[in-house]
Amino acid sequence: MKIATREEIQKVLSLRDVIPLMREALVAQSRGECETPMPMHLYIGGKQADKPGGGREVERGEVHIKSSYRDGGKNFVVKVVSGFPGTTALNLPAADGMMLLVSAETGAPVALLCDGGDLTDARTAAVSAMIARELGREDVSLGILGSGVQARWQVRAHAEVLPLREVRVWGRSPERVRKCRDDIANLVPGIDIRIAASPADVAHHSRLIVTTTAARAPLLSFEDVSRGTLISAVGSDSPGKQELHPQILANASLVLVDSRQQCERLGELQHAPAAFDRAIEMGKFCDFHPAFDAGGIIVADYTGLGVEDLFIAEDCYRKLAC
């Protein structure tokens, strides 16, 4: 079994390669070529719950486990990615992860990719950038809600497919937002990185918005969002999470989802069930490009699919084996 370190993986990881790969993954999923079960969520320290005296009790850690197999493929994947926000106080990363490739012929492990969550972050950002390109976007301004690791990846991925000149970042912690701004400026030089005063401020200046938070209440209202805006909602990936007011989805001219089943239970659709019948899976949209009103609001709801992990893990393994 190949055991790959994070450093080895980073040497072969290319967003330029991953973006078209994610299109292939979502199309294969929509065509019924892949077995991709619902994710499993493990809460370390208990789920979030109301405290008797008010406020919320926050779990110590959150773990997502995903898997997938493509018909006729050599391998299947099992991915474990975790978030432990309290570890930042110990100067440790808040997130970690690994992917295990297993032979679909013998069940024997083939490769353990100790990526520290980088493969998950890369494929998440790559999918939203791919959808922006698939929709024919030519935005020069990108708005980001959230100042975590995924915010940085989103800018990097969108810079691969758009002529970005400006990025506006909002987050709850001024210190973290400033650090995010500085990191993005180093990662993607030549782009003007500005700090926004509020989510509404982001929406006022940008027609392409990516939400990357762990919010459990809407950050954007329908009144905040202009026609012609594409919102890529990345943060809502488990029960209770929410970044968008349901009215945004109700009035959207196009609602894209990575998986109708997952988004109904884990994504923004869990709070906007009336939009379910209009939701189109991204793989199907890429395959057939149905007509839609490009001048309206477009919402893309991402919960992260095991098939994306399968495709990026196999690609990484092939490159490591060369």
N, C-alpha and C positions, 0 to 999 in steps of 0.2 A: 504494500500500500504506500502510495506517495503521500508524504506529509509536507505541505507547503506552508512556509511562514508568511506572515503579513508582508514582510519586506520583499520576498520573492513574488508575491501576488501583485504588489504595487508596480513592479517593474514591467509586468505584461498587461496591466489593466489600462484600457484605452476607451474613453467615453466615445470617441469617434467610431470605434468598432461596436460598442455596446448599443448605441442608439438604433441602428438598423436591425440589430439582433433582437431587440425588444419588440420591434414590429413583427418579426418572424414568429416570436414566441406567442404574442397575443392572437395573431391570425391562426396559428396552429391550434390554440386553445379554443377559439370560436368555431373552428371547423370540426371540433370533437375528436381531435387527434391525441389529446392528452388527458390523462387521469390526474386531476388536481383537486384533492380533497380540501374541505374547509380548514383554515388554520386552527391550531390549538393555542390557547392563551393560558399562561400560568402566572398567577399573581403571588409574588413572594411577600409575605407579611399581610396578606388579605386584600380584597378588593377595596376600592374607594367607597366610603360610606359616610353618611351624616353622623357627626358626633352629637351626643345628647345635649350638650350646651351650645350647639351651633358650630359651623365650620365643617371642614372635611378631613377625614383621616386618609392619608395618602399611603399607598403601598410602598414598600421598600424597593421592590423591583418588579418589572414586567417582562415576561418572556414570551416570544412568539415562535412557534414551531410550524414550519411549512414543508410541503413535499410535492413532488410531481414526477410523472413518468410519461414519455411520449411513445405511442405505439410503434413498435419496431426499433426502439432506441436501445443502445448498449447499456445505459445506466439509468438509475433513478436517483433523486436527490432528497436528502433530509437536511433542512436548514434550521439552525437555532440562533436566534438573535435576541439580545437582552438589553434592557435599559435600567440602570441603577443610578438615578440622579444624585443620590447622596455621596457617591464616590468621588465627585469632583472636589469635595472638601479634603479628600485624601490625596489630591493631585493625581487621580486615576481617571481614565476616560469614563464617561457616563454610559457608554454603549459598548457592546462587544458582540462577537458572533463567530460562527463557523459553518461551513457547508460540508456535508459528507456525501460523496459520490459512491454509489454502490452498484455492483454489476447486476444487471437485470437478467442475466443468464444463470448466475450461481448464487447471488445474494452476498457475495464476498465484498468487503470494502475495497474500493479502488483508490480513492484519494480523500484525504482530510485537508480541507482548505481553511487554514486558521487565519482568516482575513480580518478579524477584528471588527467585522461589520461593514468593511469597505465595499464588498461586492453587493450587499443589500443597498447601501447608500447609492452606489453607482447605478444600479439597475433602476432604482426608484426615480432618480433624477433623469435618467436616460429615457424612461417611458414618457414623462411629461414633456421633455424636449421633442421626442418623436411625434407626439400628438400635435404640438405647436407647428411642427414642420408639415405634418399630414394635413392640417387645416389651412395651410398656405399662409401662415402668419409671417409678417415682416416687421414686427415690433422693434423699435430701437430703445424702448424703455421697459424695464421689468420691475415689478413690485414684489417684494418678499415679505410675508408675515412670518415672523420667527427668526431667531438668531442662533440656532443650533447648527450642528454639523450639516444637516440636510440643506439648510439655506445656502451654504457655501457650494455644495454639490449642484444645486439647482442653477446657480449662476454659471458655473462651469459648463454644465450640459447645454443650457440655452445659448451660451456664447458660441457653441459649435454649430448651431443651426440658424441663428438670427444675427443681424447687424447691430448688436447692442451697443448703445452709447451711454446709457444711464441705468443705474439700479437704485431703487429706494428700498430701504430695509426698516422694518418696525419690529420691536420686541419690547417685552415688559421690563427687562432689566437694562437700564442705560449703559452700564458697564459692559454687559455681554454684547449689546448692539454695537458699541464702539469697537470692541474686539472683532466682531464679525465683519464690520466695515473694513477694518485694516487687513484682515485675512483675505477678504475678497479682492481688495485692491492689489495684494501681492499675487494671488492666484490668477487673476484675470486683469493684467495691467492694461491701461489705456481706456478703461471705463470709469465714468464719474459715479462714485458710490456716495449716496446721500442717506442720512438718517431721517426717517419720517416721524412726524409727531403722533400719528395714530393710524389705525387701519384705514379709516376714512380718508386720511391724507394720502396714503398709498393709492387707494382707488381713484382719488381725484387726479393723480398725475400719471397713472399707468393703466393701459388697457389690456395688459397681460399681468396677471397676479397669480403667485403661487403661495399657498398657505401651508406652512410646515410646522404647526404648533401641536401641542397636546391638549388644546382647549376643550372644555366641556360645556361651553356656551358660545353662541354666535359672536364672531369678531366683526363680520360684515353684515350690514342690513341691505335690503333691496334698494333703499334710497341712496346708499353709498355708491352703487355700481352703475356705470354708464352703459348704454347700448354699445355693442361692438366689443365688449370686454370678454376675454377668456379667463376663467378662473380655474386653475388646476389645484384641486383640494387634495392635499397629500396627507395631512396630519390625522384625519379621522380614519383609524384603522382597527378599532376595537369598540365594543359596546360602550355607549355613553359619551364618546368623543364627538365633538361638533365644532365646526368653524364658521359655517354659513347659516344664515337665517333661511328657513324652509321656503320663504317667499321668493328667494333668489332662484331656487330650482323650479318652483311652480311657474315662474315667468320666463324661464330660459327658453330660447329658441331651439337649443340642442343640449341634451344631457347625455354625456358619455360616461360609461362605467367600465372598469377593467373586468368586473364580474357582476352580473345582476344579483346573483345569490349572495356574494360576499358583501357588496355595497348595501344591500337591503338589511343585513345584520350588523355590519361593522362600519360602513361609510356614512356619507351625508344622507344617503337614501333612508337610513333608519329613522331620520327625523322628518323626512318628506316623502311618505309612502305614496302620495298622490302622483308623484313623478315617476313611479316605478314602471308603469306601462309605456311611458315615452322613452325610457332609458335605452340606449343602444350600446352594446358592448363594443369596446374599442377595436377589437380584432375584426369584428363584422364591419365596422365603419371603414377600417383600412382596406378590407376586401372589396367592398361594394360602393363606398362613397355615396350614400344616399343624399338627396338634396336637402338643404337646410337654409335658414335665414342667417347668413353670415353677419348681418348687421345687428342681430340681437345678442343677448347675453348667452354665452356658452359656458357650461359647467362640465368639467372633467373630474370624475370622482375616482380616486385611487385608493385601493386597500392593500395592494401588493399581492401578487400571485406566486404560488410555488413554481409555476411554469417559467416565470422570469428567472427564478433562482436556478432552475435546471439548465436553462440555456446559457446563462452567464457562467455557471460552474463548469459545464462541459467545455465552453470556449476557453476558459482560464486553464483548465487541465490540458487541453490540446496545446496551448501556447507553452505551458511549462514543460511539456514532454518533448518539444522541438529542440 
